[in-house]
Amino acid sequence: MEPTKAVQFPLTISGDGEQKRCADLLCEVLAAHPGIVGLEMDRRAGTLSLRYLAEKISPVRVEGLARRLGLDVGPRFAECTF
């Protein structure tokens, strides 16, 4: 098995319904990206942790992808910021 690395991002999601859908969508898209092998959302701590294969995707690319998704999805939901 290839070694993985991890990166953590702040993630604030309050309430239910549409806000939960925002988080689910972020997780679904990130998990489907080649090189990302795991993710964990901790609503209490306000973080999203991603595990990735450094040989397949760079840390800069992981962060850029996550932030771009947050910026693209976040404005649709008032309580979902990334």
N, C-alpha and C positions, 0 to 999 in steps of 0.2 A: 504494500500500500504506500502511495506517495505521501510525503509529509505535508501536513496542512498548516496554515497560519490563520490567525484570527484578527479581526478588526471590530471595533465597537463604535456605534454611532448613537448620539442622543435621539430619542424618539418620544414625542409627547402625544398621547392619544387619550382624550377624555370622553366619557360617555359611552354609549352603545350605538347600535344601528349603523348609520353611515360612517361614523368614525372607525368602527371595527372593520367595516368593509375596506376602508382606506388602508389599514394595517394589513389586512388579508391580501389585498392586491399587491402591495409592496413585497410582502413575503413570497407570494406566488411567482411574481416576475423575477425576483432575485434568485429564488431557488431553481428556476428553470435555466438560468444563465450558465453556459459552460464554464467550468472551473470553480463555481461556488458549490460546495458540498454540504453545507449545513447552515442553519440560521436559528437564532433563538431570540424571541421578543420577550422582554421583561417589562411589563407595564408598570409594576411598582417602582422599579429602579429607573424607568424611563430610558431604556436602552434597547438597541437592536444589535446583536452580535452575529457576524458572518464568519464562517470558516471557508477557506478557499485553498486551492492548489496553486502555490506560487509558481510552479512550472507552467501552468496554463493561463494564469491571469495575474497581472501585476497588482500590487497594493494600490497604486495610483488609479488603475483602471477600476478596481473594486470600489474605491471611494467615489470616483467620478460617476460610476453607474448608479450607486446608491443615492448620491446627492441629486443627480439628474432626475431619477425616478421620483424622489421626494418633491422636487420642484415642479415636476410635471403633474403629479397626482395631488400633492398637498393643497394647492389653491382651490381645488374643487370641494374641499371639506374644511370648514372653518376651524375645527378642533384637531386637525391632524397636521403636525409640523414635523419637519425632518431636516 
